Amino acid sequence: MSKTEFEFTDSVMYVKGVGPQRAKALEKLNIFTKYDLLTHYPRAYEDQRYITPIAAAKIEEQGIFIGTLSNINLRETSRFKIITAILRDNTGSIQVTWFNQEYLMKLLHTGTRIMIVGKVKFDSWNGVLSINQINSFSILEPGEKITLGIQPVYSATATITQSVFRNAIQNLLDAMPPVKEILPAEIIDKLNLIPLDTAMRQIHFPKNEEILSRARFRLAFDELFLIQCGLMLIKRKNTIEKLGISCKKNGALVKKVFESLPFTLTGDQLKTFKTVAKDMENKLPMRRLIQGDVGSGKTVVAMLALVKAVENGYQGALMAPTEILADQHYNTFVKMLGDFGIRIGLLSAKVTRSKKTRAETYEKIANHEFDIVVGTHALIQDEVKFAKLGIVITDEQHHFGVTQRANLSRKSEIVPDMLVMTATPIPRTMTLTVYGDLEVSLIKEMPPGRKPIKTSVKTVRSRKKIYEFVREEILKGRQAYVVCPLIERSESEKLNYIDPATEMYEMLSKGIFKGIPCALIHGKIKPAEKDEIMTRFHGGEIKLLVSTTVIEVGVDVPNATVMVIENAERFGLSQLHQLRGRVGRGSEKSYCILVSNSKQGAASARLDLMESTTDGFKLAEEDLKLRGPGQFFGEAQHGLPDLKVANIFRDIEILINARDAAETFVTTESDLNYFAELRKNLALAYGDKFSQINQA
């Protein structure tokens, strides 16, 4: 294929050295097109500028060795399948050892020439030196020349080796024309960025460390810049380019509801509501995120915003991720707003199961017979039509994607205000990317009267004492949770050291808690049964609830004072903090007991932090450090593109630069000519992740 015919969207099978068979294997790595292959960036690099003679090999030192194989053998132990071979060059020989890679027996033969990068160890079994901590190796073709330099190491598969990857990407780079710039010249000049084409090539085969660093900076910047532009274009599309509703100043209804609250708002709650009210009075649509720790009182701010919309003649919708939480909000609103003539509706699976009830509910929403509708994902079904939707609120935002919250907004012919809430504290710098299309308000101050939760880490050996303590609390009239990471052991045969919820329930209900009302709840239980169990637990009939993480979100049982989390090392800090927030919601002293056998490493460090602080924002920062941005980013916001180069935690400076550049780029009228090219690049890099923009 000539360079004039080159298209990044072409199938990867047309890259020299790939073909149909390897293209099929590359699909496992989500590589389908030439662009996917080009942006399958190295996960690491090896300095292959200096080959190590085998005679110079030293124990505990890494080297790069080239030679031919002989004496290839496979042996099995109770734990491993071990391949050993002898590698020879013109200076000597050394053993090479592979663990649990039996498939290599089909690829390795006497006389096979390989290049291997690894650390030398002493093999006590055979009493010889062995390269058995292997970073990578390549099978060399007869007469193949070795290219010395800094070599890329890719995430690969059994059939697509490093050598295949390197050859394919080199062939792709040779065939492709210079990559077009996507940034305005002023941004490139201001930040002294290297050309995009240079960065794309040097990230794979860098000449030296300096050019690699600059290539990585350029690609990380472009990646974050594109995402920021995408989010800002969504923001522009939903706000600047569209007028929304404009509410009047808070009137008599808001004032009456405000004065009827059985508690005084905290300073943060009051400040946030004033900001929300000001947003709602603006002609531009509100797009605001409320970040508040577990129990900080976000819901009352949301309720007041809904009342303000109702007072101005509009309907409001609140979407929650679970039926339990939707029911809870519905009951709270009915209790607190019913006396003011505000009509509250509920739309969830429980309601829509009956065809008659479903039709009646849809009709009431469409006829404005409900002022506020609380629901689950059922709210965004096509059949749901609002008469005059003025505000949409999504609770526990990290459970919804960008597309879902956009779908809820489209339920109105006018552009409604949007308020999203999350109890997952996100580091401030991350909100720039995760919620770049929203303004952010923080509620950090906790309502008075909430006692701190005492958190302690225990081992399985303390389990008897732990559950004796739980039993004592229950006999005092309290309630308790036991949380397990899995439903049943069959979900993961290898994790036989984990105590699943079903087995834990059997052990506890028939053992130390025999005679005490216990229940089991998890994701496989039918919604109606789940609702019944939660209602009985909320009412105090059930004293001990054994559960998976389905109770993570929004369950409010003030009488529950103890939470035991089994296999706590299986959870991240943010999730542990969310779970811990289910207790301590009443006036009694509460406890969270983390049971784990992890005594070292990152898991142990997480649990120690849980003991030392209840500050969700601090825990979020630490979670980011310990678990890495990939996992955290994925949890924080479903639906945003994955980062291939940038690292949110490490690249804060690049992120801020990209944010500033994107803001200038998107808001400058003279730059509107770039939008078509920008949309094209967003589509190429991120597919339909920014579909709102490409529909504009």
C-alpha positions in Angstrom: 0.0 0.0 0.0 1.5 3.4 -1.0 1.7 6.3 1.3 -0.9 8.2 -0.6 -3.4 5.4 0.2 -2.5 5.3 3.9 -5.4 5.6 6.3 -5.2 5.3 10.0 -8.6 3.7 10.1 -7.5 0.8 7.9 -7.4 -2.7 9.4 -4.2 -3.6 11.2 -4.0 -6.7 9.0 -2.7 -4.5 6.2 0.5 -3.6 8.1 3.5 -5.5 6.8 4.3 -8.4 9.1 0.8 -8.7 10.5 -1.7 -10.3 8.2 -5.2 -11.8 9.0 -4.0 -14.4 11.5 -2.0 -12.0 13.6 -4.6 -9.3 13.3 -7.1 -11.8 14.9 -4.6 -12.3 17.8 -4.2 -8.5 18.2 -7.9 -8.1 18.8 -7.3 -9.5 22.3 -5.3 -6.3 22.9 -8.0 -4.1 21.5 -5.9 -3.5 18.4 -8.1 -3.4 15.3 -6.8 -0.5 13.1 -3.4 1.0 12.2 -4.1 3.8 14.6 -4.7 1.3 17.4 -1.3 -0.3 16.7 0.4 3.1 16.4 -1.0 4.1 19.8 -0.2 0.8 21.5 2.6 2.5 23.3 5.4 0.7 25.1 4.8 -0.3 28.7 8.5 -0.1 29.4 11.9 0.2 27.7 15.1 -1.9 27.7 18.5 -0.4 27.3 19.8 -2.7 24.6 22.8 -0.5 23.6 25.2 -2.9 25.2 25.2 -6.7 24.8 26.5 -8.7 27.8 29.0 -11.5 27.0 27.8 -14.7 28.8 31.2 -15.0 30.5 30.7 -11.6 32.1 27.3 -12.6 33.7 27.1 -11.8 37.4 24.6 -13.0 40.0 21.8 -10.4 40.8 22.8 -8.3 37.8 20.6 -7.8 34.7 22.1 -8.3 31.3 21.2 -8.6 27.6 22.4 -11.9 26.2 22.4 -13.2 22.6 23.2 -16.8 21.7 21.8 -20.2 20.5 19.8 -22.7 22.5 20.5 -26.4 23.3 19.5 -29.0 25.9 15.8 -27.8 26.0 13.9 -29.7 28.7 10.4 -29.4 30.4 9.9 -30.7 34.0 6.9 -30.4 36.3 6.6 -29.8 40.0 3.5 -29.5 42.2 3.4 -25.8 41.5 5.3 -25.1 38.3 6.0 -26.3 34.8 9.6 -25.4 34.2 11.5 -25.1 30.9 15.3 -25.1 31.1 17.7 -24.6 28.2 21.4 -23.8 27.7 22.3 -20.5 26.0 25.7 -20.3 24.3 27.7 -17.5 22.8 31.3 -17.3 21.8 32.4 -16.6 25.4 30.6 -19.3 27.3 27.2 -20.8 28.3 24.4 -20.2 30.9 21.1 -21.8 31.8 17.9 -20.1 30.9 14.7 -20.9 32.9 11.0 -20.2 32.0 8.2 -20.8 34.5 4.7 -21.9 33.5 5.2 -21.1 29.8 4.7 -24.6 28.4 3.7 -23.2 25.0 7.3 -22.2 24.4 8.2 -25.8 23.9 6.7 -25.4 20.4 8.8 -22.4 19.6 12.2 -23.2 21.2 14.5 -25.7 19.4 18.1 -26.7 19.4 19.9 -24.1 17.4 17.3 -21.4 17.9 18.9 -18.0 18.2 17.5 -15.7 20.8 18.1 -12.4 22.5 17.1 -12.4 26.2 16.9 -9.6 28.8 16.9 -10.8 32.4 18.5 -11.0 35.8 21.0 -13.7 36.6 20.3 -15.9 39.6 21.9 -19.0 41.2 19.8 -22.1 40.5 20.2 -24.2 43.6 18.3 -27.2 42.0 21.0 -27.6 39.3 23.8 -25.7 41.0 24.4 -23.4 38.1 23.9 -19.8 37.1 20.6 -19.2 35.4 18.7 -16.3 33.7 15.4 -17.0 35.4 14.0 -13.5 36.0 13.2 -12.8 32.4 12.0 -9.3 31.4 11.7 -10.1 27.7 13.2 -12.3 24.9 13.0 -12.4 21.2 13.5 -15.3 18.8 15.8 -14.1 16.1 15.4 -15.2 12.5 18.5 -16.8 10.8 20.9 -14.0 9.8 18.7 -11.3 11.5 20.7 -8.2 12.4 20.5 -6.9 15.9 19.5 -3.3 16.3 21.1 -1.9 19.4 19.5 0.9 21.2 16.6 1.6 23.6 14.1 -1.0 22.7 10.3 -0.8 23.5 8.6 -3.5 25.6 4.9 -3.9 24.7 2.0 -5.6 26.4 1.9 -8.7 24.3 0.3 -12.1 24.0 1.7 -15.7 23.7 1.5 -15.6 19.9 2.4 -11.9 19.3 6.0 -11.7 20.7 8.1 -8.6 21.4 9.9 -9.2 18.1 6.7 -9.4 16.1 5.4 -6.2 17.8 8.6 -4.3 17.1 8.8 -5.3 13.5 5.1 -4.5 12.8 5.3 -1.1 14.4 8.6 -0.3 12.6 7.0 -1.3 9.3 4.0 0.9 10.2 6.2 3.9 11.0 8.1 3.3 7.7 4.8 3.2 5.7 2.9 6.1 7.2 3.2 9.7 6.1 4.1 12.5 8.5 1.5 12.8 11.2 -0.5 16.1 10.9 -0.3 18.6 13.8 -3.5 18.9 15.7 -2.4 21.8 18.0 -2.3 25.5 17.0 1.3 26.7 16.4 1.0 29.1 19.4 0.5 26.3 21.9 3.4 24.3 20.4 5.7 27.3 20.6 4.6 28.4 24.0 5.3 25.0 25.6 8.3 24.2 23.3 6.6 20.9 22.3 8.4 18.7 19.8 6.5 17.9 16.5 3.7 15.3 16.9 5.2 13.2 14.1 8.5 13.1 15.9 6.8 12.2 19.2 4.8 9.4 17.6 8.0 7.8 16.2 10.4 8.4 19.1 7.9 7.0 21.7 8.4 3.6 20.1 12.1 3.7 19.1 13.8 6.6 21.0 17.3 7.7 20.1 18.1 8.6 23.7 16.5 9.3 27.1 16.0 13.0 26.4 14.0 12.6 23.2 12.0 9.8 24.9 11.1 12.2 27.8 10.1 14.9 25.3 8.1 12.5 23.2 6.2 11.2 26.2 5.5 14.8 27.4 4.1 15.8 24.0 1.8 12.7 23.7 0.6 13.0 27.3 -0.1 16.7 26.7 -2.0 15.9 23.5 -4.0 13.2 25.2 -5.1 15.4 28.1 -5.6 18.4 25.8 -8.0 16.4 23.5 -10.0 15.1 26.5 -10.2 18.6 28.0 -11.3 20.0 24.7 -13.9 17.3 24.4 -15.3 18.0 27.9 -15.2 21.8 27.2 -17.0 21.4 23.9 -19.7 19.4 25.7 -19.9 22.2 28.2 -20.0 24.8 25.5 -22.7 22.8 23.6 -24.8 22.5 26.7 -24.3 26.0 28.1 -22.7 28.7 26.0 -24.4 27.6 22.8 -27.8 26.9 24.4 -29.9 29.0 26.8 -31.5 27.2 29.6 -34.3 28.1 32.1 -33.9 31.1 34.4 -35.5 30.7 37.8 -36.5 33.6 40.0 -35.0 34.4 43.4 -35.9 32.0 46.2 -39.6 32.5 47.0 -42.1 31.5 49.7 -42.0 27.8 49.0 -38.2 27.4 49.2 -38.3 29.6 52.4 -41.0 27.4 54.0 -39.2 24.1 53.2 -35.9 25.6 54.4 -37.5 26.7 57.7 -39.1 23.3 58.2 -35.8 21.4 58.1 -35.3 19.5 61.4 -31.7 20.6 61.5 -29.4 23.5 60.7 -27.4 23.4 57.5 -23.7 23.4 57.9 -21.6 26.2 56.4 -20.6 24.1 53.4 -24.2 23.0 52.8 -25.5 26.6 52.9 -22.7 27.9 50.7 -23.3 25.1 48.2 -27.1 25.7 48.0 -26.5 29.5 47.5 -24.2 28.7 44.6 -26.7 26.2 43.1 -29.5 28.7 43.5 -27.4 31.4 41.7 -26.7 28.9 38.9 -30.4 28.2 38.6 -31.2 31.9 38.3 -28.7 32.3 35.4 -29.9 32.0 31.8 -27.1 29.5 31.1 -27.9 25.9 32.1 -26.4 24.8 35.4 -23.8 22.1 35.1 -22.5 21.5 38.7 -20.9 18.6 40.6 -21.4 18.4 44.4 -18.6 16.4 46.0 -19.3 15.5 49.6 -18.0 12.9 51.8 -20.3 10.1 53.1 -22.9 11.6 55.4 -22.0 15.2 54.6 -25.6 16.1 53.6 -25.6 16.4 49.8 -29.2 15.2 49.5 -30.8 18.1 51.4 -29.0 20.5 49.0 -30.4 18.5 46.1 -33.9 18.5 47.6 -33.8 22.3 48.0 -32.7 22.7 44.4 -35.7 20.5 43.3 -38.1 22.6 45.4 -36.7 25.8 43.7 -37.4 24.3 40.3 -40.9 23.3 41.4 -41.6 26.8 42.7 -40.8 28.1 39.3 -43.3 25.8 37.6 -40.9 23.1 36.5 -40.5 19.4 37.2 -37.4 17.8 38.7 -35.9 14.4 38.3 -33.4 12.6 40.6 -31.7 9.5 39.3 -30.1 7.0 41.8 -28.0 4.0 40.9 -30.0 1.4 42.9 -33.6 0.7 43.8 -32.8 0.8 47.5 -31.3 4.3 47.2 -34.2 5.5 45.0 -36.7 4.3 47.5 -34.8 5.9 50.3 -34.8 9.3 48.5 -38.5 8.9 47.6 -39.5 8.2 51.2 -37.4 11.1 52.5 -38.9 13.6 50.0 -42.5 12.4 50.7 -41.9 12.9 54.4 -40.2 16.3 54.2 -42.2 17.8 51.2 -45.6 16.2 51.4 -47.1 18.9 53.6 -46.2 21.5 51.1 -48.4 20.1 48.3 -45.3 18.9 46.3 -46.3 15.8 44.4 -43.5 13.1 44.4 -43.4 10.1 42.0 -41.2 7.0 42.0 -40.0 5.2 38.9 -38.0 2.0 39.4 -38.1 -1.6 38.5 -40.5 -2.2 41.4 -43.0 0.3 39.9 -42.5 -0.7 36.2 -43.0 -4.5 36.9 -46.8 -3.9 36.7 -47.9 -2.9 33.2 -50.8 -0.9 34.6 -48.8 0.9 37.2 -46.0 1.6 34.7 -48.5 3.2 32.2 -50.1 5.3 35.0 -46.8 6.5 36.2 -45.6 7.5 32.6 -48.9 9.3 32.1 -48.6 11.3 35.4 -45.0 12.3 34.5 -46.1 13.4 31.0 -49.1 15.4 32.3 -47.1 17.1 35.1 -49.1 15.4 37.8 -45.7 14.7 39.5 -43.5 17.7 40.4 -40.5 15.6 41.4 -39.8 12.1 40.1 -37.2 9.9 41.8 -36.0 6.9 40.0 -33.3 4.5 38.8 -32.0 4.0 35.2 -35.7 3.6 34.4 -35.9 7.4 34.2 -33.9 7.3 30.9 -36.0 4.8 29.1 -37.5 6.0 25.8 -41.1 5.8 27.0 -40.5 8.4 29.8 -41.7 11.8 28.7 -41.7 14.9 31.0 -44.1 17.8 30.6 -41.7 20.5 31.7 -38.4 19.1 33.1 -36.3 22.0 34.6 -33.6 20.2 36.6 -32.0 16.7 36.5 -29.9 15.4 39.4 -27.8 12.2 39.4 -26.8 10.8 42.8 -23.6 8.8 43.3 -22.4 10.0 39.9 -19.5 7.6 39.8 -22.0 4.8 39.0 -23.2 6.6 35.9 -21.5 7.5 32.7 -21.3 10.8 30.7 -23.8 9.4 28.2 -26.4 8.4 30.9 -26.5 11.8 32.5 -26.8 13.3 29.0 -29.7 11.0 28.2 -31.5 12.2 31.3 -31.0 15.8 30.3 -32.5 15.1 26.8 -35.8 14.2 28.5 -36.7 17.9 28.3 -37.4 20.0 25.2 -35.8 22.9 27.1 -32.2 22.7 28.4 -32.6 21.7 32.0 -30.2 22.5 34.8 -28.0 19.6 35.8 -26.7 18.8 39.3 -24.6 15.7 39.9 -23.5 14.4 43.3 -20.8 12.0 44.4 -19.7 10.7 47.7 -16.5 9.4 46.2 -14.0 12.0 47.1 -11.8 12.7 44.1 -8.5 14.5 44.3 -8.9 18.1 43.2 -6.5 17.7 40.2 -8.5 14.7 39.0 -11.7 16.7 38.8 -10.2 18.7 36.0 -10.3 15.6 33.8 -13.0 13.4 35.3 -15.5 16.2 35.5 -14.0 18.8 33.2 -17.4 19.8 31.8 -18.8 20.6 35.2 -18.3 23.3 37.9 -17.4 21.8 41.3 -18.7 22.5 44.8 -17.2 20.7 47.9 -19.1 19.8 51.1 -16.4 18.8 53.5 -18.0 19.9 56.8 -19.9 17.1 58.6 -23.3 17.8 60.2 -23.1 18.1 64.0 -23.9 15.0 66.1 -22.2 12.4 63.9 -19.7 10.6 66.0 -16.4 9.4 64.4 -16.3 5.7 63.5 -13.6 3.7 65.3 -11.8 1.6 62.6 -9.5 -1.3 63.4 -7.7 -3.9 61.4 -7.7 -7.5 62.6 -6.6 -10.9 61.3 -8.7 -14.0 60.7 -7.3 -15.3 64.0 -9.4 -12.6 65.8 -12.6 -13.6 64.1 -14.1 -15.3 67.2 -13.6 -12.2 69.3 -14.8 -9.9 66.5 -18.2 -11.7 66.2 -18.5 -12.0 70.0 -18.3 -8.2 70.1 -20.8 -7.9 67.2 -23.2 -10.2 69.1 -22.8 -8.0 72.3 -23.7 -4.9 70.2 -26.8 -6.6 68.8 -27.9 -7.7 72.2 -27.7 -4.1 73.3 -30.3 -3.4 70.6 -28.0 -2.4 67.7 -27.7 -3.8 64.2 -24.6 -4.8 62.2 -23.3 -5.5 58.6 -20.9 -8.1 57.5 -19.5 -7.4 54.0 -17.8 -10.0 51.8 -16.1 -9.4 48.4 -17.8 -12.4 46.6 -21.2 -14.0 46.5 -20.1 -17.6 46.0 -16.8 -19.4 45.9 -17.5 -20.7 42.4 -17.1 -17.1 41.1 -13.3 -17.6 41.3 -12.0 -21.1 42.0 -8.5 -19.8 42.6 -9.5 -17.4 45.4 -10.3 -20.2 47.8 -8.9 -18.2 50.7 -11.8 -15.7 50.3 -14.9 -16.2 52.4 -17.9 -15.5 50.1 -21.1 -14.1 51.4 -23.2 -17.3 51.1 -20.7 -19.3 53.2 -20.2 -16.5 55.7 -24.0 -16.3 56.1 -24.3 -20.0 56.7 -21.5 -20.0 59.2 -22.7 -17.0 61.2 -26.5 -17.6 61.2 -26.1 -21.3 62.2 -23.3 -20.5 64.6 -22.7 -17.6 67.0 -25.8 -15.7 65.8 -28.2 -18.6 65.9 -31.5 -17.4 67.2 -30.7 -13.8 66.1 -32.6 -12.6 62.9 -30.0 -12.7 60.1 -30.3 -12.1 56.4 -28.2 -12.4 53.2 -28.3 -9.9 50.4 -26.3 -9.7 47.1 -26.7 -8.8 43.5 -28.2 -12.1 42.3 -31.2 -11.8 44.7 -34.4 -10.7 42.9 -35.2 -7.0 43.3 -38.4 -7.7 45.2 -36.7 -9.9 47.7 -33.9 -7.5 48.1 -36.3 -4.7 48.8 -38.1 -6.8 51.4 -34.8 -7.6 53.2 -33.7 -4.0 53.2 -37.1 -2.8 54.5 -36.9 -5.4 57.3 -33.3 -4.4 58.1 -34.2 -0.7 58.1 -37.2 -1.4 60.4 -35.0 -3.3 62.9 -36.5 -6.7 62.3 -33.3 -8.1 60.9 -30.3 -7.6 63.2 -27.4 -8.9 61.2 -27.1 -8.3 57.4 -24.5 -10.3 55.5 -23.9 -8.6 52.2 -21.7 -8.0 49.2 -21.0 -4.4 48.2 -24.6 -3.8 47.1 -25.0 -1.9 50.4 -22.2 0.4 49.4 -24.4 3.1 48.1 -26.8 5.2 50.1 -28.2 2.7 52.7 -29.2 4.7 55.8 -29.9 2.7 58.9 -29.1 4.9 62.0 -29.3 1.9 64.3 -26.5 0.0 62.6 -23.3 0.6 64.6 -20.9 -2.2 63.5 -19.6 -3.1 60.1 -17.2 -6.1 59.6 -15.5 -6.2 56.2 -14.1 -9.6 55.4 -11.0 -9.9 53.1 -10.7 -6.1 53.3 -7.5 -6.2 51.3 -9.7 -7.0 48.2 -11.1 -3.4 48.3 -9.7 0.0 47.4 -9.6 2.8 50.0 -12.4 4.7 48.4 -14.7 1.6 48.4 -13.8 0.8 52.0 -14.6 4.4 53.0 -17.9 4.2 51.2 -18.8 1.0 53.0 -17.6 2.4 56.4 -20.0 5.3 55.8 -23.0 2.9 56.2 -22.5 3.0 60.0 -22.1 6.0 62.3 -25.3 7.5 61.0 -27.0 7.6 64.4 -26.0 9.0 67.8 -24.4 5.8 69.1 -20.7 5.1 68.9 -19.9 3.0 65.8 -17.2 0.6 64.7 -15.7 -0.6 61.4 -13.6 -3.8 61.7 -11.4 -4.7 58.7 -10.5 -8.4 58.6 -7.4 -9.3 56.5 -4.4 -11.6 56.4 -2.4 -9.2 54.3 0.5 -8.2 56.5 2.7 -6.4 54.0 2.7 -4.5 50.7 0.2 -2.0 49.3 -2.9 -3.9 50.7 -1.6 -3.6 54.2 -0.7 0.1 53.7 -4.3 0.8 52.6 -5.7 -0.8 55.7 -3.3 1.1 58.0 -4.6 4.3 56.4 -8.2 3.4 57.1 -7.3 3.1 60.7 -5.5 6.5 60.8 -8.0 8.8 59.1 -11.7 9.2 58.2 -11.0 12.0 55.8 -12.3 10.8 52.5 -10.3 13.2 50.4 -7.0 12.2 52.0 -7.9 8.6 51.4 -8.7 9.3 47.8 -5.3 10.9 47.3 -3.6 7.9 48.9 -5.7 5.5 46.9 -4.5 7.2 43.8 -0.9 6.7 44.9 -1.3 3.1 46.0 -3.6 1.7 43.3 -2.6 3.9 40.3 -4.7 6.3 38.3 -6.0 3.7 35.8 -8.2 1.9 38.3 -9.2 5.1 40.1 -10.0 6.9 36.9 -12.2 4.0 35.8 -14.2 4.0 39.0 -14.5 7.8 39.2 -16.3 8.2 35.9 -17.7 5.5 33.6 -17.6 6.4 30.0 -14.5 8.6 29.7 -11.6 7.4 27.5 -8.7 5.4 28.9 -5.4 7.2 29.1 -2.6 5.5 27.1 0.3 7.8 28.0 -0.7 10.3 30.6 -0.7 9.5 34.3 -3.1 11.7 36.2 -1.1 11.5 39.4 2.3 11.9 38.0 1.4 14.4 35.2 -0.4 17.0 37.2 1.7 19.8 35.7 1.0 18.6 32.1 -2.7 18.3 33.0 -2.9 21.9 34.2 -1.0 23.1 31.1 -3.4 21.1 28.9 -6.4 22.4 30.8 -5.3 26.1 30.4 -4.5 25.6 26.7 -7.8 23.8 26.0 -9.7 26.6 27.8 -8.1 29.2 25.6 -8.5 27.1 22.5 -12.2 26.4 22.9 -13.3 29.8 24.2 -11.6 31.9 21.5 -13.9 32.7 18.6 -11.1 32.8 16.1 -10.3 29.2 16.8 -13.7 27.9 15.6 -12.0 26.9 12.3 -10.2 24.3 14.2 -13.3 22.6 15.5 -13.8 20.3 12.5 -10.3 19.0 12.8 -10.6 18.7 16.6 -13.8 16.6 16.3 -12.1 14.4 13.7 -9.2 13.7 16.1 -11.5 13.1 19.0 -13.4 10.6 16.9 -10.1 8.9 15.8 -8.6 8.7 19.3 -11.8 8.1 21.4 -14.5 6.8 19.1 -17.9 7.6 20.4 -16.8 8.7 23.9 -17.5 12.3 22.9 -20.6 11.6 20.7 -22.3 14.7 21.9 -19.7 16.9 20.2 -19.7 15.0 16.9 -23.5 15.3 16.7 -23.2 19.1 17.0 
